[in-house]
Amino acid sequence: MAFPQVFEDLFSQLDGDNGSALYHITIGEKDAWGQGYGTEATAAAVNWALSHDGVDGVRATIPDWNKPSVRMAEKIGFVMTGTAEDPEVGEVLVYEIGRP
């Protein structure tokens, strides 16, 4: 059984001063979209990150046109906190989640 390529990257921009990390996910195979892989992988990754001392929150930036990723982030518990400019994508929505 072949598994889809789910992760292109996971965490970046680790900031020890404010205890945050930026989260990225790319589901590489289109036929794997909408199967729940991203939701399951993201929930596990976020729970893992938040279980470590010094990590108080995780941030994700999502292009506003990527409605499936917005729904996934909100389903897991991310809250939109604003917008930012991404040099590769343009304007993105900023979502954050912290410790429960």
N, CA, C and O atoms as a GROMACS GRO file, in nm:
protein
  400
    1MET      N    1   0.084  -0.118   0.000
    1MET     CA    2   0.000   0.000   0.000
    1MET      C    3   0.088   0.124   0.000
    1MET      O    4   0.179   0.136   0.082
    2ALA      N    5   0.063   0.214  -0.090
    2ALA     CA    6   0.141   0.338  -0.098
    2ALA      C    7   0.071   0.448  -0.020
    2ALA      O    8  -0.051   0.462  -0.028
    3PHE      N    9   0.147   0.525   0.054
    3PHE     CA   10   0.092   0.636   0.130
    3PHE      C   11   0.121   0.765   0.055
    3PHE      O   12   0.226   0.778  -0.008
    4PRO      N   13   0.030   0.862   0.061
    4PRO     CA   14   0.053   0.988  -0.009
    4PRO      C   15   0.163   1.068   0.057
    4PRO      O   16   0.185   1.058   0.178
    5GLN      N   17   0.231   1.148  -0.022
    5GLN     CA   18   0.330   1.240   0.034
    5GLN      C   19   0.251   1.352   0.100
    5GLN      O   20   0.180   1.426   0.032
    6VAL      N   21   0.262   1.364   0.230
    6VAL     CA   22   0.182   1.463   0.302
    6VAL      C   23   0.264   1.587   0.333
    6VAL      O   24   0.218   1.698   0.306
    7PHE      N   25   0.381   1.572   0.390
    7PHE     CA   26   0.455   1.688   0.439
    7PHE      C   27   0.561   1.734   0.342
    7PHE      O   28   0.644   1.656   0.295
    8GLU      N   29   0.558   1.862   0.312
    8GLU     CA   30   0.669   1.926   0.244
    8GLU      C   31   0.762   1.986   0.348
    8GLU      O   32   0.885   1.981   0.334
    9ASP      N   33   0.704   2.042   0.452
    9ASP     CA   34   0.779   2.107   0.559
    9ASP      C   35   0.691   2.100   0.683
    9ASP      O   36   0.570   2.081   0.670
   10LEU      N   37   0.747   2.116   0.798
   10LEU     CA   38   0.663   2.107   0.918
   10LEU      C   39   0.667   2.235   1.000
   10LEU      O   40   0.572   2.314   0.995
   11PHE      N   41   0.772   2.259   1.074
   11PHE     CA   42   0.781   2.379   1.155
   11PHE      C   43   0.900   2.463   1.110
   11PHE      O   44   1.003   2.410   1.070
   12SER      N   45   0.883   2.594   1.117
   12SER     CA   46   0.992   2.686   1.088
   12SER      C   47   0.973   2.810   1.176
   12SER      O   48   0.877   2.818   1.253
   13GLN      N   49   1.061   2.903   1.163
   13GLN     CA   50   1.055   3.028   1.239
   13GLN      C   51   1.028   3.002   1.387
   13GLN      O   52   0.938   3.061   1.446
   14LEU      N   53   1.109   2.912   1.445
   14LEU     CA   54   1.097   2.885   1.588
   14LEU      C   55   1.146   3.007   1.664
   14LEU      O   56   1.257   3.054   1.642
   15ASP      N   57   1.063   3.058   1.752
   15ASP     CA   58   1.094   3.180   1.825
   15ASP      C   59   1.095   3.152   1.974
   15ASP      O   60   0.989   3.148   2.038
   16GLY      N   61   1.214   3.131   2.028
   16GLY     CA   62   1.227   3.100   2.170
   16GLY      C   63   1.189   3.214   2.261
   16GLY      O   64   1.153   3.191   2.377
   17ASP      N   65   1.196   3.338   2.212
   17ASP     CA   66   1.163   3.453   2.295
   17ASP      C   67   1.014   3.458   2.329
   17ASP      O   68   0.977   3.495   2.441
   18ASN      N   69   0.929   3.422   2.232
   18ASN     CA   70   0.786   3.425   2.263
   18ASN      C   71   0.722   3.286   2.258
   18ASN      O   72   0.599   3.274   2.266
   19GLY      N   73   0.803   3.182   2.244
   19GLY     CA   74   0.754   3.044   2.250
   19GLY      C   75   0.661   3.006   2.138
   19GLY      O   76   0.562   2.938   2.161
   20SER      N   77   0.693   3.049   2.015
   20SER     CA   78   0.604   3.017   1.904
   20SER      C   79   0.680   2.953   1.789
   20SER      O   80   0.803   2.960   1.780
   21ALA      N   81   0.604   2.889   1.702
   21ALA     CA   82   0.659   2.827   1.582
   21ALA      C   83   0.560   2.847   1.468
   21ALA      O   84   0.439   2.853   1.491
   22LEU      N   85   0.611   2.857   1.346
   22LEU     CA   86   0.526   2.868   1.228
   22LEU      C   87   0.511   2.730   1.167
   22LEU      O   88   0.610   2.660   1.148
   23TYR      N   89   0.388   2.691   1.136
   23TYR     CA   90   0.358   2.557   1.085
   23TYR      C   91   0.326   2.562   0.936
   23TYR      O   92   0.255   2.651   0.890
   24HIS      N   93   0.380   2.464   0.862
   24HIS     CA   94   0.354   2.451   0.719
   24HIS      C   95   0.310   2.309   0.689
   24HIS      O   96   0.359   2.214   0.751
   25ILE      N   97   0.220   2.293   0.594
   25ILE     CA   98   0.187   2.160   0.545
   25ILE      C   99   0.150   2.172   0.397
   25ILE      O  100   0.083   2.266   0.356
   26THR      N  101   0.196   2.075   0.320
   26THR     CA  102   0.157   2.063   0.181
   26THR      C  103   0.122   1.919   0.156
   26THR      O  104   0.201   1.829   0.182
   27ILE      N  105   0.002   1.896   0.104
   27ILE     CA  106  -0.035   1.760   0.065
   27ILE      C  107  -0.003   1.750  -0.083
   27ILE      O  108  -0.065   1.814  -0.167
   28GLY      N  109   0.096   1.667  -0.112
   28GLY     CA  110   0.154   1.664  -0.245
   28GLY      C  111   0.074   1.594  -0.353
   28GLY      O  112   0.093   1.624  -0.471
   29GLU      N  113  -0.012   1.504  -0.318
   29GLU     CA  114  -0.086   1.430  -0.420
   29GLU      C  115  -0.232   1.473  -0.417
   29GLU      O  116  -0.300   1.462  -0.315
   30LYS      N  117  -0.280   1.522  -0.530
   30LYS     CA  118  -0.415   1.578  -0.537
   30LYS      C  119  -0.523   1.476  -0.499
   30LYS      O  120  -0.624   1.513  -0.439
   31ASP      N  121  -0.501   1.350  -0.532
   31ASP     CA  122  -0.603   1.250  -0.498
   31ASP      C  123  -0.609   1.223  -0.347
   31ASP      O  124  -0.700   1.154  -0.301
   32ALA      N  125  -0.514   1.276  -0.271
   32ALA     CA  126  -0.517   1.261  -0.125
   32ALA      C  127  -0.588   1.379  -0.058
   32ALA      O  128  -0.613   1.376   0.062
   33TRP      N  129  -0.619   1.483  -0.136
   33TRP     CA  130  -0.688   1.599  -0.080
   33TRP      C  131  -0.828   1.558  -0.034
   33TRP      O  132  -0.891   1.474  -0.098
   34GLY      N  133  -0.875   1.615   0.074
   34GLY     CA  134  -1.010   1.591   0.121
   34GLY      C  135  -1.030   1.458   0.193
   34GLY      O  136  -1.143   1.419   0.221
   35GLN      N  137  -0.920   1.389   0.222
   35GLN     CA  138  -0.929   1.258   0.288
   35GLN      C  139  -0.904   1.265   0.439
   35GLN      O  140  -0.910   1.163   0.508
   36GLY      N  141  -0.876   1.385   0.490
   36GLY     CA  142  -0.851   1.400   0.633
   36GLY      C  143  -0.706   1.385   0.674
   36GLY      O  144  -0.673   1.399   0.792
   37TYR      N  145  -0.616   1.357   0.578
   37TYR     CA  146  -0.475   1.342   0.612
   37TYR      C  147  -0.418   1.470   0.671
   37TYR      O  148  -0.345   1.466   0.771
   38GLY      N  149  -0.450   1.583   0.611
   38GLY     CA  150  -0.397   1.710   0.660
   38GLY      C  151  -0.446   1.743   0.799
   38GLY      O  152  -0.369   1.789   0.884
   39THR      N  153  -0.575   1.719   0.824
   39THR     CA  154  -0.632   1.746   0.957
   39THR      C  155  -0.566   1.658   1.062
   39THR      O  156  -0.525   1.706   1.168
   40GLU      N  157  -0.556   1.530   1.031
   40GLU     CA  158  -0.496   1.437   1.128
   40GLU      C  159  -0.348   1.469   1.154
   40GLU      O  160  -0.304   1.471   1.268
   41ALA      N  161  -0.274   1.494   1.047
   41ALA     CA  162  -0.132   1.523   1.061
   41ALA      C  163  -0.110   1.656   1.133
   41ALA      O  164  -0.021   1.666   1.218
   42THR      N  165  -0.190   1.757   1.100
   42THR     CA  166  -0.174   1.887   1.164
   42THR      C  167  -0.209   1.881   1.312
   42THR      O  168  -0.137   1.936   1.395
   43ALA      N  169  -0.318   1.814   1.346
   43ALA     CA  170  -0.356   1.801   1.487
   43ALA      C  171  -0.245   1.730   1.566
   43ALA      O  172  -0.211   1.773   1.676
   44ALA      N  173  -0.190   1.624   1.509
   44ALA     CA  174  -0.082   1.551   1.578
   44ALA      C  175   0.042   1.638   1.592
   44ALA      O  176   0.104   1.640   1.699
   45ALA      N  177   0.079   1.709   1.488
   45ALA     CA  178   0.198   1.794   1.492
   45ALA      C  179   0.183   1.908   1.592
   45ALA      O  180   0.275   1.939   1.667
   46VAL      N  181   0.065   1.970   1.593
   46VAL     CA  182   0.041   2.081   1.686
   46VAL      C  183   0.040   2.030   1.830
   46VAL      O  184   0.100   2.092   1.918
   47ASN      N  185  -0.025   1.918   1.855
   47ASN     CA  186  -0.024   1.860   1.990
   47ASN      C  187   0.117   1.826   2.034
   47ASN      O  188   0.154   1.849   2.150
   48TRP      N  189   0.196   1.772   1.943
   48TRP     CA  190   0.336   1.739   1.974
   48TRP      C  191   0.413   1.866   2.010
   48TRP      O  192   0.483   1.870   2.111
   49ALA      N  193   0.400   1.969   1.927
   49ALA     CA  194   0.474   2.094   1.953
   49ALA      C  195   0.433   2.155   2.087
   49ALA      O  196   0.519   2.197   2.164
   50LEU      N  197   0.303   2.160   2.114
   50LEU     CA  198   0.255   2.224   2.236
   50LEU      C  199   0.286   2.142   2.362
   50LEU      O  200   0.274   2.192   2.473
   51SER      N  201   0.325   2.016   2.343
   51SER     CA  202   0.361   1.933   2.459
   51SER      C  203   0.503   1.960   2.507
   51SER      O  204   0.544   1.907   2.610
   52HIS      N  205   0.578   2.042   2.434
   52HIS     CA  206   0.716   2.072   2.470
   52HIS      C  207   0.726   2.203   2.546
   52HIS      O  208   0.661   2.302   2.512
   53ASP      N  209   0.809   2.202   2.650
   53ASP     CA  210   0.834   2.324   2.724
   53ASP      C  211   0.891   2.429   2.630
   53ASP      O  212   0.972   2.398   2.542
   54GLY      N  213   0.849   2.551   2.649
   54GLY     CA  214   0.900   2.661   2.569
   54GLY      C  215   0.818   2.690   2.445
   54GLY      O  216   0.838   2.792   2.380
   55VAL      N  217   0.726   2.601   2.410
   55VAL     CA  218   0.638   2.626   2.295
   55VAL      C  219   0.499   2.654   2.352
   55VAL      O  220   0.432   2.565   2.404
   56ASP      N  221   0.457   2.779   2.339
   56ASP     CA  222   0.328   2.820   2.393
   56ASP      C  223   0.223   2.836   2.285
   56ASP      O  224   0.103   2.842   2.314
   57GLY      N  225   0.266   2.842   2.159
   57GLY     CA  226   0.171   2.862   2.051
   57GLY      C  227   0.229   2.823   1.917
   57GLY      O  228   0.350   2.818   1.898
   58VAL      N  229   0.138   2.795   1.823
   58VAL     CA  230   0.175   2.763   1.686
   58VAL      C  231   0.096   2.856   1.595
   58VAL      O  232  -0.022   2.881   1.617
   59ARG      N  233   0.163   2.906   1.493
   59ARG     CA  234   0.102   2.999   1.399
   59ARG      C  235   0.102   2.935   1.260
   59ARG      O  236   0.198   2.866   1.224
   60ALA      N  237  -0.002   2.958   1.184
   60ALA     CA  238  -0.010   2.912   1.046
   60ALA      C  239  -0.055   3.029   0.960
   60ALA      O  240  -0.142   3.106   1.001
   61THR      N  241   0.003   3.043   0.843
   61THR     CA  242  -0.042   3.145   0.749
   61THR      C  243  -0.105   3.073   0.630
   61THR      O  244  -0.048   2.979   0.576
   62ILE      N  245  -0.223   3.119   0.590
   62ILE     CA  246  -0.300   3.051   0.487
   62ILE      C  247  -0.350   3.155   0.387
   62ILE      O  248  -0.412   3.253   0.426
   63PRO      N  249  -0.325   3.134   0.257
   63PRO     CA  250  -0.383   3.225   0.158
   63PRO      C  251  -0.536   3.223   0.171
   63PRO      O  252  -0.596   3.117   0.190
   64ASP      N  253  -0.599   3.340   0.160
   64ASP     CA  254  -0.744   3.345   0.181
   64ASP      C  255  -0.822   3.263   0.079
   64ASP      O  256  -0.937   3.227   0.106
   65TRP      N  257  -0.764   3.234  -0.036
   65TRP     CA  258  -0.832   3.153  -0.137
   65TRP      C  259  -0.830   3.003  -0.104
   65TRP      O  260  -0.901   2.925  -0.168
   66ASN      N  261  -0.749   2.962  -0.005
   66ASN     CA  262  -0.736   2.820   0.029
   66ASN      C  263  -0.838   2.783   0.137
   66ASN      O  264  -0.803   2.759   0.252
   67LYS      N  265  -0.965   2.778   0.097
   67LYS     CA  266  -1.075   2.752   0.191
   67LYS      C  267  -1.063   2.618   0.263
   67LYS      O  268  -1.095   2.611   0.382
   68PRO      N  269  -1.018   2.508   0.196
   68PRO     CA  270  -1.003   2.382   0.270
   68PRO      C  271  -0.903   2.393   0.385
   68PRO      O  272  -0.926   2.334   0.491
   69SER      N  273  -0.794   2.465   0.366
   69SER     CA  274  -0.696   2.480   0.475
   69SER      C  275  -0.752   2.568   0.587
   69SER      O  276  -0.724   2.543   0.704
   70VAL      N  277  -0.830   2.669   0.552
   70VAL     CA  278  -0.894   2.752   0.654
   70VAL      C  279  -0.988   2.666   0.738
   70VAL      O  280  -0.986   2.673   0.860
   71ARG      N  281  -1.071   2.583   0.672
   71ARG     CA  282  -1.163   2.495   0.747
   71ARG      C  283  -1.088   2.398   0.836
   71ARG      O  284  -1.127   2.374   0.950
   72MET      N  285  -0.977   2.341   0.782
   72MET     CA  286  -0.898   2.248   0.861
   72MET      C  287  -0.841   2.316   0.986
   72MET      O  288  -0.851   2.262   1.096
   73ALA      N  289  -0.782   2.435   0.969
   73ALA     CA  290  -0.724   2.506   1.082
   73ALA      C  291  -0.830   2.536   1.188
   73ALA      O  292  -0.806   2.517   1.307
   74GLU      N  293  -0.946   2.584   1.144
   74GLU     CA  294  -1.051   2.617   1.239
   74GLU      C  295  -1.106   2.492   1.308
   74GLU      O  296  -1.141   2.496   1.426
   75LYS      N  297  -1.113   2.380   1.235
   75LYS     CA  298  -1.161   2.254   1.293
   75LYS      C  299  -1.070   2.208   1.408
   75LYS      O  300  -1.118   2.155   1.508
   76ILE      N  301  -0.941   2.229   1.391
   76ILE     CA  302  -0.843   2.188   1.493
   76ILE      C  303  -0.842   2.283   1.612
   76ILE      O  304  -0.801   2.244   1.722
   77GLY      N  305  -0.885   2.406   1.592
   77GLY     CA  306  -0.888   2.501   1.702
   77GLY      C  307  -0.806   2.627   1.679
   77GLY      O  308  -0.798   2.712   1.768
   78PHE      N  309  -0.745   2.641   1.562
   78PHE     CA  310  -0.675   2.766   1.528
   78PHE      C  311  -0.777   2.879   1.520
   78PHE      O  312  -0.892   2.857   1.480
   79VAL      N  313  -0.735   2.999   1.557
   79VAL     CA  314  -0.819   3.118   1.552
   79VAL      C  315  -0.748   3.221   1.465
   79VAL      O  316  -0.628   3.244   1.479
   80MET      N  317  -0.823   3.284   1.374
   80MET     CA  318  -0.763   3.388   1.290
   80MET      C  319  -0.733   3.510   1.375
   80MET      O  320  -0.820   3.562   1.446
   81THR      N  321  -0.607   3.557   1.366
   81THR     CA  322  -0.565   3.671   1.447
   81THR      C  323  -0.527   3.792   1.364
   81THR      O  324  -0.495   3.898   1.418
   82GLY      N  325  -0.530   3.778   1.230
   82GLY     CA  326  -0.496   3.891   1.145
   82GLY      C  327  -0.455   3.848   1.006
   82GLY      O  328  -0.484   3.736   0.963
   83THR      N  329  -0.388   3.938   0.939
   83THR     CA  330  -0.336   3.910   0.804
   83THR      C  331  -0.189   3.950   0.800
   83THR      O  332  -0.140   4.025   0.884
   84ALA      N  333  -0.120   3.898   0.701
   84ALA     CA  334   0.022   3.932   0.680
   84ALA      C  335   0.051   3.923   0.531
   84ALA      O  336  -0.032   3.877   0.453
   85GLU      N  337   0.167   3.967   0.494
   85GLU     CA  338   0.210   3.961   0.355
   85GLU      C  339   0.318   3.855   0.341
   85GLU      O  340   0.419   3.858   0.411
   86ASP      N  341   0.294   3.760   0.251
   86ASP     CA  342   0.392   3.655   0.221
   86ASP      C  343   0.455   3.688   0.087
   86ASP      O  344   0.382   3.709  -0.011
   87PRO      N  345   0.588   3.693   0.079
   87PRO     CA  346   0.653   3.733  -0.046
   87PRO      C  347   0.625   3.640  -0.163
   87PRO      O  348   0.634   3.681  -0.279
   88GLU      N  349   0.591   3.515  -0.136
   88GLU     CA  350   0.564   3.420  -0.243
   88GLU      C  351   0.417   3.412  -0.282
   88GLU      O  352   0.385   3.386  -0.398
   89VAL      N  353   0.328   3.436  -0.186
   89VAL     CA  354   0.184   3.413  -0.208
   89VAL      C  355   0.103   3.542  -0.211
   89VAL      O  356  -0.003   3.547  -0.273
   90GLY      N  357   0.151   3.645  -0.145
   90GLY     CA  358   0.074   3.767  -0.129
   90GLY      C  359   0.011   3.770   0.009
   90GLY      O  360   0.070   3.722   0.106
   91GLU      N  361  -0.108   3.828   0.018
   91GLU     CA  362  -0.174   3.839   0.149
   91GLU      C  363  -0.218   3.701   0.199
   91GLU      O  364  -0.273   3.621   0.124
   92VAL      N  365  -0.192   3.676   0.327
   92VAL     CA  366  -0.230   3.551   0.391
   92VAL      C  367  -0.305   3.581   0.520
   92VAL      O  368  -0.287   3.687   0.581
   93LEU      N  369  -0.388   3.488   0.560
   93LEU     CA  370  -0.457   3.495   0.688
   93LEU      C  371  -0.366   3.433   0.792
   93LEU      O  372  -0.304   3.329   0.767
   94VAL      N  373  -0.356   3.494   0.908
   94VAL     CA  374  -0.272   3.442   1.016
   94VAL      C  375  -0.363   3.374   1.118
   94VAL      O  376  -0.454   3.434   1.174
   95TYR      N  377  -0.335   3.247   1.142
   95TYR     CA  378  -0.409   3.168   1.240
   95TYR      C  379  -0.314   3.127   1.351
   95TYR      O  380  -0.197   3.099   1.325
   96GLU      N  381  -0.364   3.124   1.474
   96GLU     CA  382  -0.282   3.084   1.588
   96GLU      C  383  -0.359   2.990   1.680
   96GLU      O  384  -0.481   2.996   1.689
   97ILE      N  385  -0.283   2.904   1.747
   97ILE     CA  386  -0.340   2.816   1.847
   97ILE      C  387  -0.240   2.809   1.961
   97ILE      O  388  -0.119   2.806   1.939
   98GLY      N  389  -0.291   2.807   2.083
   98GLY     CA  390  -0.204   2.799   2.200
   98GLY      C  391  -0.238   2.680   2.286
   98GLY      O  392  -0.323   2.597   2.252
   99ARG      N  393  -0.171   2.673   2.396
   99ARG     CA  394  -0.198   2.565   2.492
   99ARG      C  395  -0.342   2.577   2.542
   99ARG      O  396  -0.393   2.688   2.562
  100PRO      N  397  -0.406   2.462   2.563
  100PRO     CA  398  -0.544   2.466   2.615
  100PRO      C  399  -0.550   2.519   2.756
  100PRO      O  400  -0.658   2.529   2.814
   0.00000   0.00000   0.00000
